[in-house]
Amino acid sequence: MKYSVDKNGFYGDFGGAFIPELLYPNVKELEDNYIDILESEEFITEYKGLLKDYVGRPSPLYLAKRLSAKYGGNIYLKREDLNHTGAHKINNTVGQILLAKKLGKKRIIAETGAGQHGVATATVCALMDLECIVYMGEIDIERQAPNVARMKMLGAEVRPATSGSKTLKDATNEAIRDWINNPLDTYYLIGSVVGPHPYPDLVTRLQSVISEEMKKQLKEKTGKENPDKIIACVGGGSNAAGAFYHFLEDDDVELIAVEAAGMGVDTGETAATTKMGTPGIIHGSKTLLMQDEFGQITEPYSISAGLDYPGVGPLHAHLFKTKRGRFLNATDREALEAARELTLLEGIIPALESAHALAVLSKIEINDSDTIVVNLSGRGDKDMDTFQRELGY
């Protein structure tokens, strides 16, 4: 398997576990146990049961007829926005909370940008009666107020990250500091396919339910399992990793990842990592990241709180380097207009993150016979203040 993690935690040149010595026992415990737990009959039964009865899976695969009429082909939306809590994030938190319980952990910490992972973590902690602390950038707390309120209502403590850009990168830094200081009873429930091995592989496996369902649903609707193209947005990249996973070895399927260009890739106000980044280490993983000539992280920017991460998961760095994935980007304005368009054409308000994926439909060649799946990773309730301000509603 060319695109699977190797025994040392690398995808080609990217990945690994570059961590402080104090974190080694935590990461080693997870590495030694996660495969056995994930593949155990007890875990599979409990996980699948919660996905079905609690999350509401399988999420529908919807043929967007008016969108297809505009752009050509048959454009399907994988409706992760219809999951409990409103995004794909719950697929991962349900799995990781079961893993944390199996490891005997009582205290859960997490980082969040747009707040969807924070809400999904607070949700499963409430379900499992575990203490929950969510780190969130001070700026993101302001621009994602509805999700902050949801986390608090679910019983989580939301701790602001006040350093750096006060966004997702800084929230992740604070979560890692907490984990170093509380190694025995604490489980770090990471939100994306980032961080030290085995987190990128763990989160990818849990999100792979998206592409597993996609294959079955496409077979049912079109007579064949494989689409021609899959499009997904990428910040850290967990929704894309899940949507791509079961198609990675199928070279006939074009995998299109869409990053946030912000104000434009040449403006300095961007989060288009593969366009602007170089190899380096961030949050315990070797990957592509935005940095200056001295190796200092440069601050990313996107109107979308879930996409302004200065790196990309090591799997995506590998897909970019090997050209297995095609990496495009969309500006703030393009994403906003794509959100408006989907809402008016299909009656679906997407999250700003997902709108970036929709924005490249106008940038790619589409044949009338093409089957295209856009992973609609989340719903737009949390972004209504931004839509009102930017689109004038």
C-alpha positions as CSV (number, residue, x, y, z in Angstrom):
1,M,0.0,0.0,0.0
2,K,1.8,3.1,-1.3
3,Y,-0.2,5.5,0.7
4,S,-0.4,3.7,4.1
5,V,1.7,4.7,7.1
6,D,4.9,2.6,7.6
7,K,6.0,1.0,10.8
8,N,7.9,4.1,11.8
9,G,4.9,6.3,11.3
10,F,5.9,7.9,8.0
11,Y,4.0,8.4,4.7
12,G,7.0,8.6,2.4
13,D,9.1,11.5,3.6
14,F,6.5,12.8,6.0
15,G,5.1,11.9,9.5
16,G,7.0,10.4,12.4
17,A,6.8,11.4,16.1
18,F,9.1,14.4,16.9
19,I,8.1,14.9,20.6
20,P,9.5,16.0,23.9
21,E,10.8,13.2,26.1
22,L,8.1,13.8,28.6
23,L,5.4,12.9,26.0
24,Y,7.1,9.7,24.9
25,P,5.2,7.4,27.3
26,N,1.8,8.8,26.3
27,V,2.5,8.5,22.6
28,K,4.1,5.1,23.0
29,E,1.1,3.8,25.0
30,L,-1.2,4.9,22.2
31,E,1.0,3.5,19.4
32,D,1.3,0.1,21.1
33,N,-2.5,-0.3,21.6
34,Y,-4.5,1.6,19.0
35,I,-4.5,-1.0,16.2
36,D,-5.4,-3.9,18.6
37,I,-8.2,-1.8,20.1
38,L,-9.6,-0.6,16.8
39,E,-9.6,-4.1,15.3
40,S,-11.2,-5.8,18.3
41,E,-14.7,-7.1,18.0
42,E,-15.8,-5.2,21.1
43,F,-14.7,-1.8,19.7
44,I,-16.1,-2.4,16.3
45,T,-19.5,-3.4,17.6
46,E,-19.7,-0.4,20.0
47,Y,-18.2,2.1,17.4
48,K,-20.6,1.0,14.6
49,G,-23.5,1.0,17.0
50,L,-22.8,4.6,18.0
51,L,-22.2,5.7,14.4
52,K,-25.6,4.3,13.4
53,D,-27.8,5.2,16.4
54,Y,-26.1,8.3,17.8
55,V,-24.3,10.0,14.9
56,G,-27.0,9.1,12.3
57,R,-24.9,7.3,9.8
58,P,-24.7,6.4,7.0
59,S,-24.8,10.0,5.9
60,P,-26.7,10.4,2.6
61,L,-25.0,10.7,-0.8
62,Y,-27.2,13.4,-2.6
63,L,-27.3,14.0,-6.3
64,A,-27.3,17.9,-6.6
65,K,-29.3,18.2,-9.8
66,R,-29.2,22.0,-10.1
67,L,-25.5,22.2,-9.2
68,S,-24.9,19.5,-11.8
69,A,-26.9,21.3,-14.5
70,K,-24.7,24.4,-13.9
71,Y,-21.3,22.7,-14.0
72,G,-21.9,19.5,-15.9
73,G,-21.5,15.9,-14.9
74,N,-23.3,14.3,-12.0
75,I,-22.3,16.1,-8.8
76,Y,-23.0,14.2,-5.6
77,L,-22.7,15.7,-2.1
78,K,-21.6,13.4,0.7
79,R,-23.8,14.9,3.5
80,E,-21.5,15.0,6.5
81,D,-23.3,18.2,7.5
82,L,-26.2,16.0,8.5
83,N,-24.3,14.2,11.2
84,H,-25.0,14.8,14.9
85,T,-23.2,18.1,15.8
86,G,-23.2,19.2,12.2
87,A,-19.9,17.9,10.7
88,H,-17.6,15.0,10.1
89,K,-15.7,15.6,13.3
90,I,-18.0,13.3,15.3
91,N,-16.8,10.2,13.4
92,N,-13.4,10.7,15.0
93,T,-14.4,11.8,18.5
94,V,-16.7,8.8,19.0
95,G,-13.9,6.4,18.0
96,Q,-11.2,8.2,20.1
97,I,-13.4,8.5,23.2
98,L,-13.9,4.7,23.1
99,L,-10.2,4.3,22.8
100,A,-9.5,6.7,25.7
101,K,-11.9,4.7,27.9
102,K,-10.1,1.4,27.0
103,L,-6.8,3.1,28.0
104,G,-8.4,4.1,31.3
105,K,-8.2,7.8,30.8
106,K,-10.5,10.1,32.9
107,R,-9.6,13.5,31.6
108,I,-10.0,14.6,27.9
109,I,-8.3,17.6,26.3
110,A,-8.7,18.8,22.7
111,E,-7.9,21.7,20.4
112,T,-10.4,23.4,18.1
113,G,-10.4,26.1,15.4
114,A,-13.9,26.4,13.9
115,G,-15.3,24.8,17.1
116,Q,-16.8,21.8,15.4
117,H,-14.1,19.4,16.8
118,G,-14.6,21.1,20.2
119,V,-18.3,20.5,20.1
120,A,-17.9,16.9,18.9
121,T,-15.4,16.3,21.8
122,A,-17.6,17.9,24.4
123,T,-20.5,15.9,23.1
124,V,-18.8,12.5,23.5
125,C,-17.4,13.5,26.9
126,A,-20.9,14.3,28.1
127,L,-22.1,10.9,26.6
128,M,-19.3,9.0,28.4
129,D,-19.2,11.2,31.6
130,L,-15.6,12.3,31.2
131,E,-14.0,15.7,32.1
132,C,-13.5,17.8,29.0
133,I,-11.1,20.8,28.4
134,V,-11.1,22.4,25.0
135,Y,-8.3,24.8,23.9
136,M,-9.4,27.4,21.4
137,G,-7.7,30.5,20.0
138,E,-9.0,33.8,21.5
139,I,-9.8,35.1,18.0
140,D,-11.7,31.9,17.1
141,I,-13.7,32.2,20.4
142,E,-14.9,35.5,19.2
143,R,-15.8,34.5,15.6
144,Q,-17.3,31.1,16.6
145,A,-19.4,32.2,19.6
146,P,-22.3,29.8,18.9
147,N,-20.0,26.8,19.1
148,V,-18.4,28.1,22.3
149,A,-21.8,28.3,23.9
150,R,-22.6,24.7,22.7
151,M,-19.3,23.4,24.3
152,K,-20.1,25.1,27.6
153,M,-23.7,23.8,27.6
154,L,-22.2,20.3,27.1
155,G,-20.1,20.7,30.2
156,A,-16.7,21.5,28.7
157,E,-14.3,24.1,29.9
158,V,-13.2,26.3,27.0
159,R,-9.7,27.7,27.6
160,P,-8.5,30.6,25.4
161,A,-5.1,30.5,23.6
162,T,-3.8,34.0,23.8
163,S,-0.3,33.6,22.2
164,G,0.7,34.0,18.5
165,S,-2.1,34.4,16.1
166,K,-4.6,33.2,18.8
167,T,-6.0,30.6,16.4
168,L,-5.8,26.9,15.8
169,K,-2.0,26.5,15.8
170,D,-1.9,28.2,19.2
171,A,-4.7,26.2,20.6
172,T,-2.8,23.0,19.6
173,N,0.3,24.3,21.3
174,E,-1.7,24.8,24.6
175,A,-3.2,21.4,24.4
176,I,0.2,19.8,24.0
177,R,1.5,21.7,27.0
178,D,-1.4,20.5,29.0
179,W,-0.7,16.9,28.0
180,I,3.0,17.2,29.0
181,N,1.9,18.4,32.4
182,N,-0.8,15.8,32.9
183,P,0.6,12.6,31.4
184,L,-1.0,9.9,33.5
185,D,-4.8,10.5,33.5
186,T,-5.2,12.7,30.4
187,Y,-6.0,11.7,26.8
188,Y,-5.4,14.2,24.0
189,L,-8.3,13.8,21.6
190,I,-6.7,15.4,18.5
191,G,-9.1,16.8,15.8
192,S,-7.3,16.2,12.5
193,V,-4.8,14.0,10.7
194,V,-1.9,16.0,12.3
195,G,0.4,15.5,15.3
196,P,2.8,12.8,16.1
197,H,2.4,9.2,14.9
198,P,0.0,7.4,15.5
199,Y,-2.5,10.3,15.4
200,P,-2.6,10.9,11.6
201,D,-3.2,7.2,11.0
202,L,-5.7,6.8,13.9
203,V,-7.8,9.8,12.7
204,T,-7.7,8.7,9.1
205,R,-8.9,5.2,10.0
206,L,-11.8,6.6,12.0
207,Q,-12.8,9.1,9.2
208,S,-12.5,6.4,6.5
209,V,-16.1,5.5,7.2
210,I,-16.9,8.4,4.8
211,S,-15.3,6.7,1.8
212,E,-16.4,3.2,2.9
213,E,-20.0,4.4,2.7
214,M,-19.3,6.4,-0.5
215,K,-18.3,3.2,-2.4
216,K,-21.5,1.4,-1.4
217,Q,-23.7,4.3,-2.1
218,L,-22.1,5.0,-5.5
219,K,-22.6,1.3,-6.5
220,E,-26.2,1.6,-5.5
221,K,-26.8,4.8,-7.4
222,T,-24.6,4.5,-10.5
223,G,-23.7,0.8,-10.8
224,K,-20.0,1.4,-10.1
225,E,-18.1,2.0,-6.8
226,N,-15.6,4.6,-8.1
227,P,-16.4,8.2,-9.0
228,D,-14.2,10.1,-11.5
229,K,-13.3,12.8,-9.0
230,I,-13.6,13.4,-5.2
231,I,-13.3,17.0,-3.9
232,A,-12.7,17.9,-0.3
233,C,-11.3,20.9,1.6
234,V,-8.1,20.6,3.5
235,G,-6.8,22.5,6.6
236,G,-5.2,19.7,8.6
237,G,-7.1,17.4,6.4
238,S,-9.3,14.9,8.3
239,N,-12.4,15.1,6.2
240,A,-10.3,14.8,3.0
241,A,-8.3,11.9,4.4
242,G,-11.6,10.1,5.2
243,A,-13.1,10.8,1.8
244,F,-10.0,9.7,-0.1
245,Y,-9.0,6.7,2.0
246,H,-10.7,3.8,0.2
247,F,-9.8,5.3,-3.2
248,L,-6.1,5.9,-2.5
249,E,-4.9,2.9,-4.5
250,D,-7.5,3.5,-7.3
251,D,-5.6,5.5,-9.8
252,D,-8.7,6.1,-12.0
253,V,-10.2,8.3,-9.2
254,E,-8.8,11.9,-9.2
255,L,-8.4,13.2,-5.6
256,I,-8.8,17.0,-5.4
257,A,-7.8,18.7,-2.2
258,V,-8.8,22.4,-1.7
259,E,-6.8,24.7,0.6
260,A,-7.8,28.2,1.8
261,A,-6.1,30.9,-0.3
262,G,-7.4,33.6,2.0
263,M,-6.9,37.0,0.4
264,G,-4.8,35.3,-2.3
265,V,-1.8,33.1,-2.3
266,D,0.6,36.0,-3.1
267,T,-0.8,38.4,-0.5
268,G,0.8,37.0,2.6
269,E,-2.8,36.5,4.0
270,T,-3.3,32.9,3.1
271,A,-3.4,29.3,4.4
272,A,-2.5,27.5,1.1
273,T,0.2,25.3,2.7
274,T,1.2,23.2,-0.3
275,K,1.5,26.3,-2.5
276,M,3.5,28.3,0.1
277,G,5.0,25.6,2.4
278,T,8.3,23.7,2.7
279,P,9.2,20.6,4.7
280,G,9.5,21.1,8.5
281,I,8.2,19.9,11.8
282,I,5.1,21.1,13.5
283,H,3.2,19.6,16.5
284,G,5.3,16.5,16.5
285,S,5.1,15.6,12.8
286,K,7.3,16.3,9.7
287,T,5.2,17.7,7.0
288,L,4.8,20.7,4.7
289,L,4.3,24.0,6.6
290,M,4.4,27.7,6.1
291,Q,7.6,29.0,7.6
292,D,10.2,31.7,7.1
293,E,13.9,31.2,6.1
294,F,14.7,30.7,9.8
295,G,12.2,27.9,10.3
296,Q,9.7,30.1,12.2
297,I,6.1,29.4,11.5
298,T,4.4,32.1,9.5
299,E,0.9,33.0,10.5
300,P,-1.8,31.6,8.2
301,Y,-5.0,33.4,7.4
302,S,-8.4,32.3,6.2
303,I,-11.9,33.6,6.7
304,S,-12.6,30.0,7.7
305,A,-11.6,29.2,11.3
306,G,-11.2,25.5,10.4
307,L,-8.7,26.0,7.6
308,D,-6.2,28.5,8.9
309,Y,-3.6,25.9,10.0
310,P,0.0,26.6,8.9
311,G,0.6,22.9,8.0
312,V,-1.1,20.0,6.5
313,G,-1.4,16.4,7.6
314,P,1.6,14.2,6.6
315,L,-0.6,12.0,4.5
316,H,-1.6,15.0,2.4
317,A,2.0,16.2,2.2
318,H,2.8,12.7,0.7
319,L,-0.2,12.9,-1.7
320,F,1.0,16.3,-2.8
321,K,4.6,15.2,-3.3
322,T,3.7,12.0,-5.2
323,K,1.1,13.9,-7.2
324,R,-1.5,11.4,-6.2
325,G,-3.6,14.3,-5.0
326,R,-4.3,17.5,-7.0
327,F,-4.1,20.4,-4.7
328,L,-6.1,23.6,-5.6
329,N,-7.1,26.5,-3.5
330,A,-10.0,29.0,-3.1
331,T,-10.0,32.6,-1.8
332,D,-12.3,33.9,0.9
333,R,-14.5,35.6,-1.7
334,E,-14.7,32.4,-3.9
335,A,-15.7,30.4,-0.9
336,L,-18.4,32.9,0.2
337,E,-19.9,33.0,-3.3
338,A,-19.8,29.2,-3.5
339,A,-21.7,29.0,-0.2
340,R,-24.3,31.5,-1.5
341,E,-24.6,29.5,-4.7
342,L,-25.2,26.1,-3.0
343,T,-27.7,27.6,-0.7
344,L,-29.7,29.2,-3.6
345,L,-29.4,26.2,-5.9
346,E,-29.9,23.3,-3.5
347,G,-31.3,24.7,-0.3
348,I,-28.2,23.6,1.7
349,I,-26.2,26.1,3.7
350,P,-22.6,24.7,3.9
351,A,-19.9,25.4,6.4
352,L,-17.3,27.9,5.1
353,E,-14.7,25.1,5.1
354,S,-16.9,23.0,2.8
355,A,-17.6,26.0,0.6
356,H,-13.9,26.0,-0.3
357,A,-14.4,22.6,-1.9
358,L,-17.4,23.7,-3.8
359,A,-15.6,26.8,-5.1
360,V,-13.3,24.8,-7.4
361,L,-16.1,23.3,-9.4
362,S,-15.7,26.3,-11.7
363,K,-11.9,25.7,-11.9
364,I,-11.8,22.1,-13.1
365,E,-12.7,20.4,-16.3
366,I,-15.9,18.4,-16.0
367,N,-17.2,16.1,-18.7
368,D,-20.9,15.4,-19.0
369,S,-20.4,11.7,-18.1
370,D,-18.3,12.5,-15.0
371,T,-19.4,11.3,-11.5
372,I,-18.1,13.8,-8.9
373,V,-18.4,13.6,-5.2
374,V,-17.9,16.7,-3.1
375,N,-17.5,16.0,0.6
376,L,-19.8,18.4,2.3
377,S,-17.9,18.3,5.6
378,G,-20.1,20.5,7.7
379,R,-23.1,22.8,7.9
380,G,-23.1,26.5,7.9
381,D,-25.0,27.4,11.1
382,K,-21.8,28.3,12.9
383,D,-20.9,30.7,10.1
384,M,-24.1,32.7,9.8
385,D,-22.6,35.8,11.4
386,T,-19.8,35.8,8.7
387,F,-22.4,35.2,6.0
388,Q,-24.5,38.1,7.2
389,R,-21.5,40.4,7.4
390,E,-19.8,39.4,4.2
391,L,-22.8,38.7,2.0
392,G,-25.1,41.4,3.3
393,Y,-28.0,39.4,4.6
